[in-house]
Amino acid sequence: MGLKGDYEELIRAYCCDVVLDKHVPSTGFACIWEIMQCEPKKLYITGFDFMRSGKHNVDEMWRAGNPEDPIRHMWDKEAELLKQWAYKSKVLRLDDKLRLAFYGSK
């Protein structure tokens, strides 16, 4: 069951306009954001590298667009926000690779 109507728009607008400074979130970050709004007991995050591998959709090389485009994803900001949320949260759990990238240890 997803968010509906005006509430959904409010959450998305807040995520884009406030959290990501008017940039559209990546699909993965938007998904994490929306799930967290539903207050899950636990959320396990795996497979994210925030474009450090240069790959997108598992096996496609990422083609960067115009850096002035407001739709452009903010990979570093998304990574920093997720790192902060995971550190403070009792809900978010990170896979070993992501935890190592964020904190330098398991």
C-alpha positions as CSV (number, residue, x, y, z in Angstrom):
1,M,0.0,0.0,0.0
2,G,1.6,3.2,-1.1
3,L,1.2,6.9,-0.3
4,K,-1.8,8.5,-1.9
5,G,-2.8,11.9,-3.3
6,D,-1.6,15.2,-1.7
7,Y,0.5,13.5,0.9
8,E,2.5,11.6,-1.7
9,E,3.1,14.8,-3.6
10,L,4.2,16.6,-0.4
11,I,6.7,13.9,0.5
12,R,8.2,13.9,-3.0
13,A,8.3,17.7,-3.2
14,Y,10.1,17.8,0.2
15,C,12.6,15.1,-0.8
16,C,13.4,16.9,-4.1
17,D,13.2,20.5,-3.0
18,V,14.5,20.5,0.5
19,V,16.6,17.3,1.0
20,L,18.2,17.3,-2.4
21,D,18.2,21.0,-3.2
22,K,15.7,20.9,-6.1
23,H,17.3,17.8,-7.7
24,V,15.4,14.7,-8.5
25,P,16.5,11.7,-6.4
26,S,17.7,8.5,-7.9
27,T,15.2,5.7,-8.0
28,G,16.9,3.9,-5.2
29,F,17.1,6.9,-2.9
30,A,13.5,7.8,-3.6
31,C,12.5,4.2,-2.7
32,I,14.4,4.3,0.6
33,W,12.9,7.7,1.3
34,E,9.3,6.5,0.7
35,I,9.7,3.3,2.7
36,M,11.1,5.2,5.6
37,Q,8.0,7.4,5.6
38,C,6.0,4.2,6.4
39,E,8.1,3.7,9.6
40,P,9.3,0.1,8.9
41,K,10.8,-2.0,11.8
42,K,13.9,-2.7,9.7
43,L,15.1,-1.8,6.3
44,Y,18.2,-3.6,4.8
45,I,20.1,-1.7,2.1
46,T,22.3,-3.6,-0.3
47,G,23.8,-3.0,-3.7
48,F,24.2,0.8,-3.6
49,D,27.5,2.4,-4.7
50,F,26.2,5.8,-5.6
51,M,27.7,5.6,-9.1
52,R,31.3,5.0,-7.9
53,S,31.4,2.0,-10.1
54,G,30.2,4.0,-13.1
55,K,27.5,1.3,-13.6
56,H,23.8,1.8,-13.6
57,N,21.0,-0.8,-13.7
58,V,23.5,-3.4,-12.7
59,D,25.4,-3.7,-16.0
60,E,25.0,-0.5,-18.0
61,M,27.6,2.2,-18.0
62,W,26.3,5.5,-16.7
63,R,26.2,8.4,-19.2
64,A,26.4,11.7,-17.3
65,G,24.1,14.5,-18.5
66,N,24.4,18.3,-18.3
67,P,25.7,19.2,-14.8
68,E,23.5,22.3,-14.8
69,D,20.3,20.2,-15.3
70,P,18.2,20.3,-12.1
71,I,17.1,16.7,-12.7
72,R,20.7,15.6,-12.4
73,H,21.1,13.1,-9.5
74,M,23.2,14.2,-6.5
75,W,25.1,11.0,-5.8
76,D,27.4,12.4,-3.2
77,K,24.6,14.1,-1.3
78,E,22.4,11.0,-1.4
79,A,25.3,8.9,-0.1
80,E,26.0,11.4,2.7
81,L,22.4,11.5,3.7
82,L,22.1,7.7,3.8
83,K,25.3,7.5,5.8
84,Q,23.9,9.9,8.4
85,W,20.5,8.2,8.5
86,A,22.1,4.7,8.9
87,Y,24.3,6.0,11.7
88,K,21.4,7.5,13.7
89,S,18.8,5.0,12.8
90,K,17.9,1.7,14.5
91,V,15.9,0.8,11.4
92,L,18.4,1.0,8.5
93,R,20.9,-1.8,8.1
94,L,23.6,-1.7,5.5
95,D,25.4,-4.5,3.6
96,D,29.0,-5.1,4.5
97,K,30.3,-3.3,1.3
98,L,28.3,-0.2,1.9
99,R,29.1,-0.1,5.6
100,L,32.8,-0.4,4.8
101,A,32.6,2.4,2.3
102,F,30.8,4.7,4.8
103,Y,32.6,3.9,8.0
104,G,35.7,2.0,7.1
105,S,34.9,-1.1,9.2
106,K,32.2,-3.7,9.7
